[in-house]
């Protein structure tokens, strides 16, 4: 039932006491780094400042900009010779962000991923095909090490080459797959083109999906298409990668592994804690990382704590699926809009496909929002009036959700741009 | 056999129509009549009468075009004032809504026919038969 029973089932006082002890350790490690050494000295912070987890609020926040401006070694607490791995971002918009790990860190991370997979139902009897980029992207090696730790047979399939992915699934009777949700739709199309039915022609029983925000509706669609349960995985490279929060078999939110991540949800502008249950920005402090601990790191991911306890018996709090990022929010006619709000509506319509594109344009000096959605060939009847009615319904329901009236364009299946990795959802063509 | 028109979903963008006609040309399919119904939101439906509709529909679907066959009613038009009006009155009196209608000329270059897209094709056919207006079979339409 549990991978780390004493930690996963720990009662709240035990968990909070463990967090407080580990937070003090983290501060002690962190102050050895040039960045935190200077910052803590300036703010007069030491391990003595921490008596309970509530004292976290006395500590300053860390941002992605801090990571970038102290690239590459400003956050390192140990000698470089004692680190064994780094992962870094592409750095297309400035310095990359880099995270260093020592042996302890990799061991702790692998254990967290193993715990996550186990809680979603993966076992050592599973054949686990990891369909995502290996290399600098943390999903590849992160799941590789975690699934190996769990004892599954891991196929490091990496990304791309859909025909070969299907071949691997058939040759080795793959039972569990980790990938990004948008890829599963492509995979399903490929199955159909090869005249195969995944339910009949594979041994698939479980998906782990993450790295790409998606809605509950999209998850259900995946489950219906394949007849396979899909579990939500959450992580970010600054917090190792995968294995930060994960869905258990109850599928009612993601348990954050609180023994390793002190978790706060704050208002993105005031940075004050939100009222329990309200949506805000996730903030993490690593509690079991030595080479490069991070304190109150602002993730820019938006979610809320879910109330109540989970029937699975784990006391680690649950967060809702990520509803957006503070930086992918866009503003049209004064309304704050997240792409996820629009996706949620689109997924209610069986007649439209799974790809969509939100276009933001300026017409006659006014911001306009156009949503392009793909027609599903199977629903096409040749009736113009029916299509116009469908487009009108989508307009109405989206307007009710985002309070701005969009233009809905139906487009031919497969005509929307697909990127090799994550799907492109918003294109902002507005003039400043 | 009941006649069918081929209906194809199209985005209103340069080159889209050509992609469809390229498929038909490639398969040697002859277009007998066409109309294009467009929505204001940048897409529309292309309706075609072709000589081999089933085959055309299959090729278009295989090349990724949403295409379907829709049943139609085809009648021969008498060459006199009021002929079209009389036929439309028949449908209107029966409460049958016309989704789309277009005309073409038979191969003899003399006879005009009317292609009608209605919801209840069987009902419409019965009305015409009862009024003494002959409806054309698929074979007659495709060989126009």
Interface residues (C-beta under 8 A of the other chain):
Chain A: X375 X376 X377 X380 X381 X382 X383 X384 X385 X387 X388 X391 X407 X408 X409 X410 X411 X412 X413 X414 X415
Chain B: X5 X7 X8 X9 X10 X11 X16 X37 X39 X41 X42 X43 X44 X45 X47 X61 X64 X65 X66 X67 X68 X70 X99 X100
